[in-house]
Amino acid sequence: MSFRGRSQAVALLIAMLIVCGCGKSGPAKYNVSGVITFKGEAVPDGIVQFFNPKVGSSGVDLESDGSFDFTSVGGLETGEYQVFVEPPPAFLSPPQMGGPPMEKPKEYPNIPQKYRQAATSGFKVTVDGKKTDLKFDMLP
């Protein structure tokens, strides 16, 4: 095979890899959305986390109506997940010289301690593309 023939063969192989991909495309992912409530009322602040020991944790911010949507992170892999809700992070800045003292972080009573960890929340869901609009109601 001549040099020109080899370079054409290499170019064809590269083109095929680009078009077909390099093998495995990865596990199936599905969009999951839903609403987090506390005693039936929307939880407007926080982060909903879906935890699976094999794939880790993925979280998204809650909207003002308590809704969440995993589209922004590309969806979730199939599997069993424990669901929990974290309060938003508290960002406190130290007081400036002569400035006001730091504010106490908000308590978020609408996110009880039980629901702040995967192991204690009791919320579980199977992500498989069949049911993607979920509702979780936290109780005191």
Backbone torsions as a table, in degrees:
resi	resn	phi	psi	omega
1	MET	NA	134.6	-178.8
2	SER	-76.1	168.2	178.1
3	PHE	-59.6	-41.8	-179.7
4	ARG	-64.0	-41.4	178.9
5	GLY	-63.7	-40.1	178.6
6	ARG	-66.5	-44.6	-178.4
7	SER	-64.8	-34.9	176.7
8	GLN	-67.7	-39.3	178.9
9	ALA	-65.0	-41.9	178.5
10	VAL	-64.8	-44.0	179.3
11	ALA	-61.4	-40.8	178.5
12	LEU	-64.3	-42.6	179.0
13	LEU	-62.1	-44.6	179.5
14	ILE	-62.3	-43.7	179.2
15	ALA	-61.7	-40.3	179.5
16	MET	-65.3	-39.9	178.9
17	LEU	-65.5	-38.6	179.7
18	ILE	-66.6	-46.1	-177.7
19	VAL	-69.0	-43.9	-175.1
20	CYS	-88.2	-14.8	-174.7
21	GLY	86.7	171.3	-176.2
22	CYS	-101.3	49.3	177.3
23	GLY	99.3	-127.3	-173.2
24	LYS	-61.7	132.0	180.0
25	SER	-92.9	-4.9	178.8
26	GLY	101.2	169.6	-178.4
27	PRO	-68.9	154.0	177.4
28	ALA	-64.1	141.2	177.2
29	LYS	-126.4	146.1	-179.0
30	TYR	-130.0	144.8	174.6
31	ASN	-74.7	140.2	177.6
32	VAL	-128.5	133.4	177.7
33	SER	-139.3	169.6	179.6
34	GLY	169.9	-161.4	-176.8
35	VAL	-138.1	139.2	173.4
36	ILE	-110.0	126.8	177.1
37	THR	-127.9	161.1	173.3
38	PHE	-124.9	115.2	-175.2
39	LYS	52.2	40.6	176.7
40	GLY	84.6	-7.4	-179.5
41	GLU	-101.8	139.5	-179.1
42	ALA	-57.1	140.5	173.9
43	VAL	-98.6	106.1	-171.1
44	PRO	-83.5	-13.5	-178.1
45	ASP	-130.3	137.9	176.2
46	GLY	143.1	-177.8	-179.9
47	ILE	-130.8	123.3	175.4
48	VAL	-90.2	130.6	-177.5
49	GLN	-117.0	135.4	172.5
50	PHE	-111.6	121.6	-176.1
51	PHE	-116.9	129.3	174.2
52	ASN	-131.4	125.2	-175.8
53	PRO	-59.3	-26.2	-179.7
54	LYS	-80.5	-33.6	-176.0
55	VAL	-112.8	-9.5	178.9
56	GLY	95.0	-156.4	-175.3
57	SER	-116.6	143.0	175.6
58	SER	-135.8	135.0	-177.3
59	GLY	-136.2	155.3	175.5
60	VAL	-138.2	155.0	179.0
61	ASP	-71.0	146.9	172.4
62	LEU	-80.9	144.0	175.4
63	GLU	-86.1	172.1	-176.7
64	SER	-62.2	-22.2	178.0
65	ASP	-95.5	11.0	179.1
66	GLY	83.8	1.5	-177.3
67	SER	-82.9	158.9	175.1
68	PHE	-143.0	159.1	-177.7
69	ASP	-154.9	125.0	-177.6
70	PHE	-88.6	11.6	177.6
71	THR	-58.9	-40.1	-175.6
72	SER	-64.2	-20.7	178.8
73	VAL	-109.4	13.7	175.9
74	GLY	83.3	13.4	179.5
75	GLY	84.2	-173.9	-178.3
76	LEU	-123.9	146.0	175.9
77	GLU	-67.1	156.4	176.6
78	THR	-63.3	149.6	177.6
79	GLY	144.7	179.5	178.6
80	GLU	-90.4	132.5	-178.6
81	TYR	-127.5	144.7	167.7
82	GLN	-97.0	136.7	-175.7
83	VAL	-113.3	134.7	175.6
84	PHE	-144.8	166.1	-174.6
85	VAL	-126.3	126.3	177.6
86	GLU	-106.1	144.0	171.5
87	PRO	-65.5	158.2	176.3
88	PRO	-62.4	152.0	178.5
89	PRO	-64.5	142.8	178.3
90	ALA	-93.1	118.1	177.3
91	PHE	-107.0	105.5	179.5
92	LEU	-110.0	135.0	176.2
93	SER	-107.6	143.2	-179.3
94	PRO	-65.7	148.1	-179.6
95	PRO	-65.4	143.5	175.7
96	GLN	-75.6	163.3	177.2
97	MET	-54.6	117.5	177.9
98	GLY	79.4	0.9	-178.9
99	GLY	-85.8	-178.4	-178.9
100	PRO	-71.4	153.4	177.4
101	PRO	-67.7	161.3	179.3
102	MET	-64.8	145.7	177.4
103	GLU	-78.8	148.9	174.7
104	LYS	-73.0	134.8	179.1
105	PRO	-60.6	146.3	178.6
106	LYS	-63.1	142.4	-175.3
107	GLU	-80.9	-31.7	-176.3
108	TYR	57.3	64.6	178.4
109	PRO	-66.1	-15.3	178.9
110	ASN	-83.1	5.1	171.8
111	ILE	-127.1	84.4	-178.6
112	PRO	-58.7	151.0	-177.7
113	GLN	-51.7	-39.3	-178.7
114	LYS	-53.8	-36.4	-174.4
115	TYR	-90.6	4.0	-177.5
116	ARG	-91.1	-1.9	179.8
117	GLN	-135.5	144.1	-179.4
118	ALA	-59.4	-40.0	-174.1
119	ALA	-69.6	-22.0	-174.6
120	THR	-116.5	-10.5	-174.2
121	SER	-66.4	-35.3	-177.3
122	GLY	81.4	-5.1	178.0
123	PHE	-86.7	123.9	177.8
124	LYS	-134.4	149.5	179.5
125	VAL	-151.6	148.2	173.6
126	THR	-102.2	122.6	175.8
127	VAL	-93.7	114.8	-179.4
128	ASP	-147.0	9.4	179.1
129	GLY	85.2	-5.7	-178.1
130	LYS	-85.0	-47.6	179.4
131	LYS	-122.8	114.9	-175.3
132	THR	-119.0	-5.8	179.2
133	ASP	-109.4	103.1	-170.0
134	LEU	-108.0	155.7	175.2
135	LYS	-132.4	128.2	178.6
136	PHE	-125.6	121.0	178.6
137	ASP	-112.3	116.2	178.7
138	MET	-84.8	142.8	178.3
139	LEU	-121.5	153.7	-179.1
140	PRO	-63.7	NA	NA
